[in-house]
Amino acid sequence: MRHKFLAATAKKLSDLARSKSSFFKRILVIVDGPPASTGPHTRYRAGPIVADSFPRVHIDFVLDDYLREDEKETVQR
């Protein structure tokens, strides 16, 4: 189920990037989920999915719960 969600999200972002290619110069991504109980580093996947969809755009990421150690490790990756 999760893999289908990630694939659908990547496709929607890719479609958006193609349709608005000259529009985006900078993007703010707020990552607030999935919950920590899902496992460590679960928020990491948001980075590559967004970056792959918008390769020529400046992207700022805000991770909720940055105080948790695995969130800090995610940022280092």
VONUFI-384033 format. One record per atom (N, C-alpha, C, O): residue number from 0; atom name; x negated, y negated, z negated. Coordinates in pm, 1 decimal. Each point is the difference from the previous one (the first is absolute). Layout:
BEGIN
<site><i>NUM</i><at>CA</at><x>X</x><y>Y</y><z>Z</z></site>
...
***
This chain:
BEGIN
<site><i>0</i><at>N</at><x>-81.9</x><y>119.4</y><z>0.0</z></site>
<site><i>0</i><at>CA</at><x>81.9</x><y>-119.4</y><z>0.0</z></site>
<site><i>0</i><at>C</at><x>-86.5</x><y>-126.1</y><z>0.0</z></site>
<site><i>0</i><at>O</at><x>25.5</x><y>-93.4</y><z>76.0</z></site>
<site><i>1</i><at>N</at><x>-126.8</x><y>91.4</y><z>-160.7</z></site>
<site><i>1</i><at>CA</at><x>-86.7</x><y>-117.9</y><z>-9.7</z></site>
<site><i>1</i><at>C</at><x>-73.9</x><y>-24.4</y><z>130.5</z></site>
<site><i>1</i><at>O</at><x>-16.9</x><y>-114.7</y><z>41.6</z></site>
<site><i>2</i><at>N</at><x>-27.6</x><y>222.8</y><z>23.7</z></site>
<site><i>2</i><at>CA</at><x>-71.9</x><y>-15.5</y><z>126.9</z></site>
<site><i>2</i><at>C</at><x>90.2</x><y>-64.4</y><z>105.4</z></site>
<site><i>2</i><at>O</at><x>-45.6</x><y>-84.6</y><z>76.9</z></site>
<site><i>3</i><at>N</at><x>173.4</x><y>123.9</y><z>-72.7</z></site>
<site><i>3</i><at>CA</at><x>94.5</x><y>-59.6</y><z>95.0</z></site>
<site><i>3</i><at>C</at><x>18.6</x><y>-148.1</y><z>-28.5</z></site>
<site><i>3</i><at>O</at><x>8.0</x><y>-81.3</y><z>92.1</z></site>
<site><i>4</i><at>N</at><x>-1.0</x><y>46.5</y><z>-220.6</z></site>
<site><i>4</i><at>CA</at><x>15.1</x><y>-140.8</y><z>-37.0</z></site>
<site><i>4</i><at>C</at><x>-121.3</x><y>-80.4</y><z>45.1</z></site>
<site><i>4</i><at>O</at><x>15.2</x><y>-108.5</y><z>56.3</z></site>
<site><i>5</i><at>N</at><x>-134.9</x><y>160.3</y><z>-80.4</z></site>
<site><i>5</i><at>CA</at><x>-121.6</x><y>-71.4</y><z>40.7</z></site>
<site><i>5</i><at>C</at><x>-7.3</x><y>-14.8</y><z>151.0</z></site>
<site><i>5</i><at>O</at><x>-36.9</x><y>-106.1</y><z>50.3</z></site>
<site><i>6</i><at>N</at><x>71.6</x><y>211.4</y><z>22.2</z></site>
<site><i>6</i><at>CA</at><x>-2.3</x><y>-5.9</y><z>146.4</z></site>
<site><i>6</i><at>C</at><x>101.5</x><y>-101.9</y><z>51.4</z></site>
<site><i>6</i><at>O</at><x>-29.4</x><y>-76.0</y><z>92.2</z></site>
<site><i>7</i><at>N</at><x>148.1</x><y>74.3</y><z>-151.5</z></site>
<site><i>7</i><at>CA</at><x>102.9</x><y>-96.2</y><z>41.4</z></site>
<site><i>7</i><at>C</at><x>-43.2</x><y>-142.2</y><z>-31.4</z></site>
<site><i>7</i><at>O</at><x>23.9</x><y>-91.2</y><z>79.2</z></site>
<site><i>8</i><at>N</at><x>-87.3</x><y>71.6</y><z>-194.2</z></site>
<site><i>8</i><at>CA</at><x>-48.6</x><y>-132.9</y><z>-37.9</z></site>
<site><i>8</i><at>C</at><x>-107.6</x><y>-46.9</y><z>96.8</z></site>
<site><i>8</i><at>O</at><x>2.7</x><y>-114.5</y><z>45.0</z></site>
<site><i>9</i><at>N</at><x>-96.9</x><y>201.6</y><z>-12.7</z></site>
<site><i>9</i><at>CA</at><x>-106.7</x><y>-34.9</y><z>93.8</z></site>
<site><i>9</i><at>C</at><x>58.2</x><y>-36.1</y><z>136.2</z></site>
<site><i>9</i><at>O</at><x>-46.0</x><y>-95.1</y><z>63.1</z></site>
<site><i>10</i><at>N</at><x>144.9</x><y>168.3</y><z>-17.4</z></site>
<site><i>10</i><at>CA</at><x>61.9</x><y>-28.6</y><z>130.2</z></site>
<site><i>10</i><at>C</at><x>70.4</x><y>-135.3</y><z>-2.5</z></site>
<site><i>10</i><at>O</at><x>-14.3</x><y>-78.6</y><z>93.7</z></site>
<site><i>11</i><at>N</at><x>89.5</x><y>50.6</y><z>-198.7</z></site>
<site><i>11</i><at>CA</at><x>68.9</x><y>-129.2</y><z>-8.8</z></site>
<site><i>11</i><at>C</at><x>-98.9</x><y>-116.5</y><z>-2.7</z></site>
<site><i>11</i><at>O</at><x>22.0</x><y>-102.2</y><z>64.9</z></site>
<site><i>12</i><at>N</at><x>-130.2</x><y>117.9</y><z>-139.8</z></site>
<site><i>12</i><at>CA</at><x>-101.6</x><y>-105.6</y><z>-3.8</z></site>
<site><i>12</i><at>C</at><x>-66.8</x><y>-17.5</y><z>135.2</z></site>
<site><i>12</i><at>O</at><x>-25.0</x><y>-112.5</y><z>43.3</z></site>
<site><i>13</i><at>N</at><x>-3.9</x><y>222.5</y><z>23.0</z></site>
<site><i>13</i><at>CA</at><x>-60.7</x><y>-5.9</y><z>132.7</z></site>
<site><i>13</i><at>C</at><x>93.3</x><y>-69.6</y><z>99.4</z></site>
<site><i>13</i><at>O</at><x>-44.2</x><y>-83.7</y><z>78.7</z></site>
<site><i>14</i><at>N</at><x>172.2</x><y>118.2</y><z>-82.3</z></site>
<site><i>14</i><at>CA</at><x>98.2</x><y>-65.0</y><z>86.9</z></site>
<site><i>14</i><at>C</at><x>7.9</x><y>-150.0</y><z>-28.6</z></site>
<site><i>14</i><at>O</at><x>5.3</x><y>-81.2</y><z>92.4</z></site>
<site><i>15</i><at>N</at><x>-4.5</x><y>45.3</y><z>-219.6</z></site>
<site><i>15</i><at>CA</at><x>4.2</x><y>-140.4</y><z>-38.0</z></site>
<site><i>15</i><at>C</at><x>-123.6</x><y>-74.1</y><z>49.8</z></site>
<site><i>15</i><at>O</at><x>10.2</x><y>-111.0</y><z>52.2</z></site>
<site><i>16</i><at>N</at><x>-125.0</x><y>171.8</y><z>-68.4</z></site>
<site><i>16</i><at>CA</at><x>-124.6</x><y>-62.9</y><z>44.7</z></site>
<site><i>16</i><at>C</at><x>0.4</x><y>-23.1</y><z>150.7</z></site>
<site><i>16</i><at>O</at><x>-43.8</x><y>-105.1</y><z>46.8</z></site>
<site><i>17</i><at>N</at><x>92.8</x><y>202.1</y><z>29.0</z></site>
<site><i>17</i><at>CA</at><x>5.2</x><y>-15.1</y><z>146.5</z></site>
<site><i>17</i><at>C</at><x>98.6</x><y>-109.1</y><z>41.3</z></site>
<site><i>17</i><at>O</at><x>-28.0</x><y>-77.4</y><z>91.5</z></site>
<site><i>18</i><at>N</at><x>141.8</x><y>70.9</y><z>-157.5</z></site>
<site><i>18</i><at>CA</at><x>102.3</x><y>-96.1</y><z>40.4</z></site>
<site><i>18</i><at>C</at><x>-34.7</x><y>-143.2</y><z>-41.1</z></site>
<site><i>18</i><at>O</at><x>49.9</x><y>-95.0</y><z>60.4</z></site>
<site><i>19</i><at>N</at><x>-133.2</x><y>78.5</y><z>-160.4</z></site>
<site><i>19</i><at>CA</at><x>-34.6</x><y>-133.0</y><z>-51.5</z></site>
<site><i>19</i><at>C</at><x>-149.9</x><y>-22.9</y><z>2.2</z></site>
<site><i>19</i><at>O</at><x>-53.2</x><y>-68.5</y><z>-87.4</z></site>
<site><i>20</i><at>N</at><x>-15.3</x><y>124.1</y><z>184.9</z></site>
<site><i>20</i><at>CA</at><x>-147.1</x><y>0.6</y><z>-1.8</z></site>
<site><i>20</i><at>C</at><x>-61.9</x><y>-138.3</y><z>-13.0</z></site>
<site><i>20</i><at>O</at><x>-103.1</x><y>-13.4</y><z>-65.9</z></site>
<site><i>21</i><at>N</at><x>160.7</x><y>-88.8</y><z>125.1</z></site>
<site><i>21</i><at>CA</at><x>-60.7</x><y>-132.5</y><z>-9.9</z></site>
<site><i>21</i><at>C</at><x>52.5</x><y>-78.8</y><z>-119.8</z></site>
<site><i>21</i><at>O</at><x>-49.2</x><y>-109.1</y><z>-28.5</z></site>
<site><i>22</i><at>N</at><x>146.9</x><y>162.6</y><z>-40.6</z></site>
<site><i>22</i><at>CA</at><x>63.3</x><y>-69.6</y><z>-110.9</z></site>
<site><i>22</i><at>C</at><x>-80.9</x><y>9.0</y><z>-129.2</z></site>
<site><i>22</i><at>O</at><x>-14.0</x><y>-99.0</y><z>-71.8</z></site>
<site><i>23</i><at>N</at><x>-38.6</x><y>216.6</y><z>42.4</z></site>
<site><i>23</i><at>CA</at><x>-65.4</x><y>22.9</y><z>-129.2</z></site>
<site><i>23</i><at>C</at><x>-145.5</x><y>-44.9</y><z>0.5</z></site>
<site><i>23</i><at>O</at><x>-78.4</x><y>40.7</y><z>85.7</z></site>
<site><i>24</i><at>N</at><x>43.7</x><y>-123.6</y><z>-180.8</z></site>
<site><i>24</i><at>CA</at><x>-138.5</x><y>-41.0</y><z>-21.1</z></site>
<site><i>24</i><at>C</at><x>-49.4</x><y>49.6</y><z>-134.8</z></site>
<site><i>24</i><at>O</at><x>-118.2</x><y>29.1</y><z>-18.9</z></site>
<site><i>25</i><at>N</at><x>212.2</x><y>-20.3</y><z>-73.9</z></site>
<site><i>25</i><at>CA</at><x>-33.7</x><y>40.9</y><z>-136.5</z></site>
<site><i>25</i><at>C</at><x>121.7</x><y>69.6</y><z>-59.8</z></site>
<site><i>25</i><at>O</at><x>113.8</x><y>-41.9</y><z>21.4</z></site>
<site><i>26</i><at>N</at><x>-139.3</x><y>149.0</y><z>-96.7</z></site>
<site><i>26</i><at>CA</at><x>108.1</x><y>77.6</y><z>-60.2</z></site>
<site><i>26</i><at>C</at><x>-31.7</x><y>21.6</y><z>-147.4</z></site>
<site><i>26</i><at>O</at><x>-113.8</x><y>28.9</y><z>-37.1</z></site>
<site><i>27</i><at>N</at><x>215.5</x><y>-43.1</y><z>-45.1</z></site>
<site><i>27</i><at>CA</at><x>-9.7</x><y>32.0</y><z>-141.3</z></site>
<site><i>27</i><at>C</at><x>78.5</x><y>129.0</y><z>-21.9</z></site>
<site><i>27</i><at>O</at><x>118.8</x><y>7.3</y><z>31.6</z></site>
<site><i>28</i><at>N</at><x>-185.4</x><y>93.8</y><z>-85.6</z></site>
<site><i>28</i><at>CA</at><x>62.9</x><y>128.4</y><z>-27.8</z></site>
<site><i>28</i><at>C</at><x>3.6</x><y>18.7</y><z>-150.6</z></site>
<site><i>28</i><at>O</at><x>-103.4</x><y>-3.6</y><z>-66.6</z></site>
<site><i>29</i><at>N</at><x>222.4</x><y>23.5</y><z>13.9</z></site>
<site><i>29</i><at>CA</at><x>17.1</x><y>26.0</y><z>-142.5</z></site>
<site><i>29</i><at>C</at><x>33.4</x><y>147.2</y><z>-15.6</z></site>
<site><i>29</i><at>O</at><x>100.9</x><y>47.4</y><z>52.1</z></site>
<site><i>30</i><at>N</at><x>-185.3</x><y>24.2</y><z>-123.5</z></site>
<site><i>30</i><at>CA</at><x>18.4</x><y>143.9</y><z>-18.4</z></site>
<site><i>30</i><at>C</at><x>43.7</x><y>24.0</y><z>-144.2</z></site>
<site><i>30</i><at>O</at><x>-76.5</x><y>-19.7</y><z>-94.4</z></site>
<site><i>31</i><at>N</at><x>200.7</x><y>62.5</y><z>80.4</z></site>
<site><i>31</i><at>CA</at><x>56.2</x><y>26.1</y><z>-132.0</z></site>
<site><i>31</i><at>C</at><x>68.3</x><y>136.1</y><z>3.3</z></site>
<site><i>31</i><at>O</at><x>122.6</x><y>8.7</y><z>-7.3</z></site>
<site><i>32</i><at>N</at><x>-199.2</x><y>93.6</y><z>17.8</z></site>
<site><i>32</i><at>CA</at><x>54.2</x><y>135.2</y><z>6.5</z></site>
<site><i>32</i><at>C</at><x>-84.6</x><y>81.3</y><z>94.6</z></site>
<site><i>32</i><at>O</at><x>-74.4</x><y>-57.6</y><z>79.4</z></site>
<site><i>33</i><at>N</at><x>82.2</x><y>182.3</y><z>-84.1</z></site>
<site><i>33</i><at>CA</at><x>83.4</x><y>82.4</y><z>-87.2</z></site>
<site><i>33</i><at>C</at><x>-49.5</x><y>-5.0</y><z>-144.5</z></site>
<site><i>33</i><at>O</at><x>-108.5</x><y>-51.0</y><z>-27.7</z></site>
<site><i>34</i><at>N</at><x>189.2</x><y>104.3</y><z>-63.4</z></site>
<site><i>34</i><at>CA</at><x>-38.1</x><y>-5.4</y><z>-141.2</z></site>
<site><i>34</i><at>C</at><x>-125.7</x><y>80.2</y><z>-31.5</z></site>
<site><i>34</i><at>O</at><x>-36.5</x><y>92.2</y><z>73.0</z></site>
<site><i>35</i><at>N</at><x>-28.0</x><y>-128.4</y><z>-180.9</z></site>
<site><i>35</i><at>CA</at><x>-124.0</x><y>67.7</y><z>-41.1</z></site>
<site><i>35</i><at>C</at><x>20.5</x><y>149.2</y><z>-20.2</z></site>
<site><i>35</i><at>O</at><x>-92.9</x><y>78.6</y><z>18.6</z></site>
<site><i>36</i><at>N</at><x>212.3</x><y>-39.5</y><z>-55.9</z></site>
<site><i>36</i><at>CA</at><x>26.2</x><y>143.2</y><z>-23.5</z></site>
<site><i>36</i><at>C</at><x>-11.4</x><y>83.3</y><z>127.4</z></site>
<site><i>36</i><at>O</at><x>-8.4</x><y>122.6</y><z>-6.5</z></site>
<site><i>37</i><at>N</at><x>8.2</x><y>-188.3</y><z>121.5</z></site>
<site><i>37</i><at>CA</at><x>-15.6</x><y>70.8</y><z>127.6</z></site>
<site><i>37</i><at>C</at><x>-139.5</x><y>59.6</y><z>12.7</z></site>
<site><i>37</i><at>O</at><x>-18.4</x><y>103.4</y><z>64.4</z></site>
<site><i>38</i><at>N</at><x>-79.5</x><y>-168.4</y><z>-125.6</z></site>
<site><i>38</i><at>CA</at><x>-137.9</x><y>48.0</y><z>4.6</z></site>
<site><i>38</i><at>C</at><x>-95.4</x><y>-116.1</y><z>17.5</z></site>
<site><i>38</i><at>O</at><x>42.4</x><y>-111.9</y><z>29.0</z></site>
<site><i>39</i><at>N</at><x>-171.8</x><y>137.7</y><z>-46.5</z></site>
<site><i>39</i><at>CA</at><x>-99.5</x><y>-107.4</y><z>14.2</z></site>
<site><i>39</i><at>C</at><x>-16.5</x><y>-42.6</y><z>145.8</z></site>
<site><i>39</i><at>O</at><x>14.3</x><y>80.7</y><z>91.9</z></site>
<site><i>40</i><at>N</at><x>-43.7</x><y>-205.1</y><z>-73.4</z></site>
<site><i>40</i><at>CA</at><x>-31.6</x><y>-57.7</y><z>131.4</z></site>
<site><i>40</i><at>C</at><x>113.4</x><y>11.1</y><z>101.4</z></site>
<site><i>40</i><at>O</at><x>-25.7</x><y>-2.9</y><z>120.4</z></site>
<site><i>41</i><at>N</at><x>148.6</x><y>15.4</y><z>-164.9</z></site>
<site><i>41</i><at>CA</at><x>110.2</x><y>15.3</y><z>94.9</z></site>
<site><i>41</i><at>C</at><x>26.8</x><y>-127.1</y><z>79.0</z></site>
<site><i>41</i><at>O</at><x>59.5</x><y>5.8</y><z>107.6</z></site>
<site><i>42</i><at>N</at><x>-101.5</x><y>-118.1</y><z>-158.0</z></site>
<site><i>42</i><at>CA</at><x>23.1</x><y>-126.2</y><z>71.2</z></site>
<site><i>42</i><at>C</at><x>-106.5</x><y>-27.3</y><z>105.7</z></site>
<site><i>42</i><at>O</at><x>13.4</x><y>-93.1</y><z>79.4</z></site>
<site><i>43</i><at>N</at><x>-117.0</x><y>172.6</y><z>-78.2</z></site>
<site><i>43</i><at>CA</at><x>-109.0</x><y>-20.1</y><z>96.2</z></site>
<site><i>43</i><at>C</at><x>49.9</x><y>1.8</y><z>144.1</z></site>
<site><i>43</i><at>O</at><x>-46.2</x><y>-78.3</y><z>82.9</z></site>
<site><i>44</i><at>N</at><x>139.7</x><y>166.9</y><z>-53.2</z></site>
<site><i>44</i><at>CA</at><x>44.9</x><y>17.3</y><z>139.4</z></site>
<site><i>44</i><at>C</at><x>58.4</x><y>-125.7</y><z>60.7</z></site>
<site><i>44</i><at>O</at><x>1.4</x><y>-14.0</y><z>122.3</z></site>
<site><i>45</i><at>N</at><x>46.4</x><y>-77.1</y><z>-203.7</z></site>
<site><i>45</i><at>CA</at><x>56.3</x><y>-124.3</y><z>53.4</z></site>
<site><i>45</i><at>C</at><x>-105.4</x><y>-78.7</y><z>78.1</z></site>
<site><i>45</i><at>O</at><x>31.1</x><y>-60.4</y><z>102.6</z></site>
<site><i>46</i><at>N</at><x>-153.6</x><y>61.1</y><z>-150.3</z></site>
<site><i>46</i><at>CA</at><x>-106.5</x><y>-76.3</y><z>65.7</z></site>
<site><i>46</i><at>C</at><x>-26.5</x><y>42.8</y><z>142.7</z></site>
<site><i>46</i><at>O</at><x>12.1</x><y>-81.7</y><z>91.3</z></site>
<site><i>47</i><at>N</at><x>-48.1</x><y>207.7</y><z>-69.0</z></site>
<site><i>47</i><at>CA</at><x>-27.3</x><y>43.1</y><z>136.8</z></site>
<site><i>47</i><at>C</at><x>120.3</x><y>-10.6</y><z>93.8</z></site>
<site><i>47</i><at>O</at><x>-16.3</x><y>-30.7</y><z>118.2</z></site>
<site><i>48</i><at>N</at><x>136.6</x><y>55.7</y><z>-169.8</z></site>
<site><i>48</i><at>CA</at><x>118.4</x><y>-8.7</y><z>86.1</z></site>
<site><i>48</i><at>C</at><x>19.1</x><y>-142.5</y><z>50.3</z></site>
<site><i>48</i><at>O</at><x>24.6</x><y>-20.7</y><z>118.8</z></site>
<site><i>49</i><at>N</at><x>-35.4</x><y>-76.9</y><z>-206.8</z></site>
<site><i>49</i><at>CA</at><x>17.0</x><y>-139.4</y><z>40.6</z></site>
<site><i>49</i><at>C</at><x>-118.2</x><y>-45.9</y><z>85.1</z></site>
<site><i>49</i><at>O</at><x>19.7</x><y>-64.4</y><z>103.1</z></site>
<site><i>50</i><at>N</at><x>-140.2</x><y>96.1</y><z>-144.2</z></site>
<site><i>50</i><at>CA</at><x>-118.9</x><y>-43.4</y><z>74.7</z></site>
<site><i>50</i><at>C</at><x>-4.2</x><y>59.0</y><z>140.7</z></site>
<site><i>50</i><at>O</at><x>-39.8</x><y>-68.4</y><z>94.3</z></site>
<site><i>51</i><at>N</at><x>79.6</x><y>192.3</y><z>-79.2</z></site>
<site><i>51</i><at>CA</at><x>2.7</x><y>61.1</y><z>133.3</z></site>
<site><i>51</i><at>C</at><x>104.4</x><y>-64.9</y><z>90.3</z></site>
<site><i>51</i><at>O</at><x>-19.1</x><y>-8.6</y><z>121.3</z></site>
<site><i>52</i><at>N</at><x>128.3</x><y>-36.7</y><z>-179.8</z></site>
<site><i>52</i><at>CA</at><x>106.9</x><y>-62.4</y><z>78.1</z></site>
<site><i>52</i><at>C</at><x>-33.0</x><y>-143.5</y><z>39.3</z></site>
<site><i>52</i><at>O</at><x>46.4</x><y>-48.2</y><z>103.3</z></site>
<site><i>53</i><at>N</at><x>-125.5</x><y>-19.8</y><z>-184.0</z></site>
<site><i>53</i><at>CA</at><x>-33.6</x><y>-140.4</y><z>24.2</z></site>
<site><i>53</i><at>C</at><x>-151.6</x><y>-19.0</y><z>-3.8</z></site>
<site><i>53</i><at>O</at><x>-51.2</x><y>-63.2</y><z>-92.4</z></site>
<site><i>54</i><at>N</at><x>-20.6</x><y>115.7</y><z>189.4</z></site>
<site><i>54</i><at>CA</at><x>-146.7</x><y>-2.9</y><z>-6.5</z></site>
<site><i>54</i><at>C</at><x>-62.8</x><y>-138.7</y><z>13.1</z></site>
<site><i>54</i><at>O</at><x>-114.1</x><y>-18.5</y><z>-42.2</z></site>
<site><i>55</i><at>N</at><x>183.5</x><y>-78.1</y><z>98.2</z></site>
<site><i>55</i><at>CA</at><x>-58.9</x><y>-132.6</y><z>20.6</z></site>
<site><i>55</i><at>C</at><x>59.6</x><y>-106.8</y><z>-92.2</z></site>
<site><i>55</i><at>O</at><x>-6.4</x><y>-119.3</y><z>29.6</z></site>
<site><i>56</i><at>N</at><x>63.2</x><y>162.8</y><z>-139.2</z></site>
<site><i>56</i><at>CA</at><x>68.3</x><y>-90.9</y><z>-91.3</z></site>
<site><i>56</i><at>C</at><x>-70.0</x><y>2.1</y><z>-135.8</z></site>
<site><i>56</i><at>O</at><x>-46.1</x><y>104.7</y><z>-45.5</z></site>
<site><i>57</i><at>N</at><x>38.8</x><y>-219.7</y><z>-17.6</z></site>
<site><i>57</i><at>CA</at><x>-52.5</x><y>-6.6</y><z>-136.5</z></site>
<site><i>57</i><at>C</at><x>107.9</x><y>53.7</y><z>-92.9</z></site>
<site><i>57</i><at>O</at><x>113.5</x><y>-47.5</y><z>3.3</z></site>
<site><i>58</i><at>N</at><x>-147.6</x><y>146.1</y><z>-86.2</z></site>
<site><i>58</i><at>CA</at><x>97.6</x><y>63.4</y><z>-88.5</z></site>
<site><i>58</i><at>C</at><x>-45.7</x><y>-14.2</y><z>-145.2</z></site>
<site><i>58</i><at>O</at><x>-112.6</x><y>35.5</y><z>-35.0</z></site>
<site><i>59</i><at>N</at><x>201.1</x><y>-87.5</y><z>-47.3</z></site>
<site><i>59</i><at>CA</at><x>-22.2</x><y>-6.5</y><z>-144.3</z></site>
<site><i>59</i><at>C</at><x>91.6</x><y>102.7</y><z>-65.7</z></site>
<site><i>59</i><at>O</at><x>118.6</x><y>7.1</y><z>32.2</z></site>
<site><i>60</i><at>N</at><x>-172.6</x><y>71.6</y><z>-123.2</z></site>
<site><i>60</i><at>CA</at><x>77.0</x><y>101.0</y><z>-71.5</z></site>
<site><i>60</i><at>C</at><x>11.7</x><y>-38.6</y><z>-146.6</z></site>
<site><i>60</i><at>O</at><x>-97.4</x><y>-42.0</y><z>-62.3</z></site>
<site><i>61</i><at>N</at><x>217.6</x><y>56.6</y><z>8.2</z></site>
<site><i>61</i><at>CA</at><x>24.4</x><y>-16.9</y><z>-142.5</z></site>
<site><i>61</i><at>C</at><x>51.2</x><y>134.3</y><z>-50.3</z></site>
<site><i>61</i><at>O</at><x>102.9</x><y>49.5</y><z>45.8</z></site>
<site><i>62</i><at>N</at><x>-175.7</x><y>8.7</y><z>-140.5</z></site>
<site><i>62</i><at>CA</at><x>41.8</x><y>127.9</y><z>-58.6</z></site>
<site><i>62</i><at>C</at><x>55.3</x><y>-24.1</y><z>-138.1</z></site>
<site><i>62</i><at>O</at><x>-66.4</x><y>-57.8</y><z>-86.0</z></site>
<site><i>63</i><at>N</at><x>189.2</x><y>102.8</y><z>65.3</z></site>
<site><i>63</i><at>CA</at><x>59.0</x><y>-4.7</y><z>-132.2</z></site>
<site><i>63</i><at>C</at><x>-76.6</x><y>98.2</y><z>-88.4</z></site>
<site><i>63</i><at>O</at><x>-52.7</x><y>99.8</y><z>49.1</z></site>
<site><i>64</i><at>N</at><x>46.8</x><y>-126.8</y><z>-174.8</z></site>
<site><i>64</i><at>CA</at><x>-65.8</x><y>88.2</y><z>-97.7</z></site>
<site><i>64</i><at>C</at><x>-150.3</x><y>10.3</y><z>22.0</z></site>
<site><i>64</i><at>O</at><x>-58.6</x><y>106.0</y><z>-22.3</z></site>
<site><i>65</i><at>N</at><x>-4.1</x><y>-214.3</y><z>65.5</z></site>
<site><i>65</i><at>CA</at><x>-144.3</x><y>2.2</y><z>23.6</z></site>
<site><i>65</i><at>C</at><x>-79.2</x><y>31.7</y><z>-126.2</z></site>
<site><i>65</i><at>O</at><x>-117.0</x><y>37.2</y><z>8.3</z></site>
<site><i>66</i><at>N</at><x>177.9</x><y>-51.3</y><z>-122.7</z></site>
<site><i>66</i><at>CA</at><x>-69.5</x><y>30.4</y><z>-124.7</z></site>
<site><i>66</i><at>C</at><x>-32.0</x><y>148.2</y><z>-14.5</z></site>
<site><i>66</i><at>O</at><x>-90.6</x><y>36.5</y><z>-74.8</z></site>
<site><i>67</i><at>N</at><x>164.0</x><y>49.5</y><z>145.6</z></site>
<site><i>67</i><at>CA</at><x>-25.8</x><y>143.9</y><z>-8.1</z></site>
<site><i>67</i><at>C</at><x>-129.1</x><y>33.1</y><z>75.2</z></site>
<site><i>67</i><at>O</at><x>-29.6</x><y>-58.1</y><z>104.5</z></site>
<site><i>68</i><at>N</at><x>-44.9</x><y>150.9</y><z>-159.2</z></site>
<site><i>68</i><at>CA</at><x>-130.4</x><y>35.5</y><z>58.0</z></site>
<site><i>68</i><at>C</at><x>11.5</x><y>50.7</y><z>143.3</z></site>
<site><i>68</i><at>O</at><x>-81.9</x><y>-36.8</y><z>84.3</z></site>
<site><i>69</i><at>N</at><x>181.7</x><y>120.7</y><z>-54.4</z></site>
<site><i>69</i><at>CA</at><x>9.7</x><y>52.2</y><z>136.2</z></site>
<site><i>69</i><at>C</at><x>36.5</x><y>-110.2</y><z>100.7</z></site>
<site><i>69</i><at>O</at><x>-33.4</x><y>11.1</y><z>117.9</z></site>
<site><i>70</i><at>N</at><x>101.0</x><y>-116.3</y><z>-162.9</z></site>
<site><i>70</i><at>CA</at><x>27.6</x><y>-111.7</y><z>90.0</z></site>
<site><i>70</i><at>C</at><x>-129.7</x><y>-75.3</y><z>34.1</z></site>
<site><i>70</i><at>O</at><x>-20.1</x><y>-42.3</y><z>113.8</z></site>
<site><i>71</i><at>N</at><x>-65.6</x><y>26.8</y><z>-212.4</z></site>
<site><i>71</i><at>CA</at><x>-129.3</x><y>-64.2</y><z>25.0</z></site>
<site><i>71</i><at>C</at><x>-83.0</x><y>84.9</y><z>96.0</z></site>
<site><i>71</i><at>O</at><x>-66.7</x><y>-53.7</y><z>88.5</z></site>
<site><i>72</i><at>N</at><x>70.6</x><y>184.9</y><z>-105.4</z></site>
<site><i>72</i><at>CA</at><x>-71.5</x><y>89.6</y><z>91.1</z></site>
<site><i>72</i><at>C</at><x>57.1</x><y>-9.2</y><z>141.1</z></site>
<site><i>72</i><at>O</at><x>-74.8</x><y>5.1</y><z>97.6</z></site>
<site><i>73</i><at>N</at><x>206.0</x><y>-18.4</y><z>-86.5</z></site>
<site><i>73</i><at>CA</at><x>63.8</x><y>-14.6</y><z>130.7</z></site>
<site><i>73</i><at>C</at><x>-51.3</x><y>-125.1</y><z>71.2</z></site>
<site><i>73</i><at>O</at><x>-27.4</x><y>3.4</y><z>120.0</z></site>
<site><i>74</i><at>N</at><x>14.6</x><y>-111.7</y><z>-192.8</z></site>
<site><i>74</i><at>CA</at><x>-50.0</x><y>-124.1</y><z>60.0</z></site>
<site><i>74</i><at>C</at><x>-144.9</x><y>17.1</y><z>47.8</z></site>
<site><i>74</i><at>O</at><x>-38.2</x><y>-55.6</y><z>102.9</z></site>
<site><i>75</i><at>N</at><x>-41.0</x><y>131.3</y><z>-176.4</z></site>
<site><i>75</i><at>CA</at><x>-139.6</x><y>20.8</y><z>37.8</z></site>
<site><i>75</i><at>C</at><x>-13.6</x><y>79.7</y><z>129.3</z></site>
<site><i>75</i><at>O</at><x>-97.9</x><y>-15.0</y><z>73.0</z></site>
<site><i>76</i><at>N</at><x>196.7</x><y>99.6</y><z>-45.4</z></site>
<site><i>76</i><at>CA</at><x>-5.1</x><y>83.9</y><z>120.7</z></site>
<site><i>76</i><at>C</at><x>18.2</x><y>-85.8</y><z>119.7</z></site>
<site><i>76</i><at>O</at><x>-0.9</x><y>50.1</y><z>112.5</z></site>
***
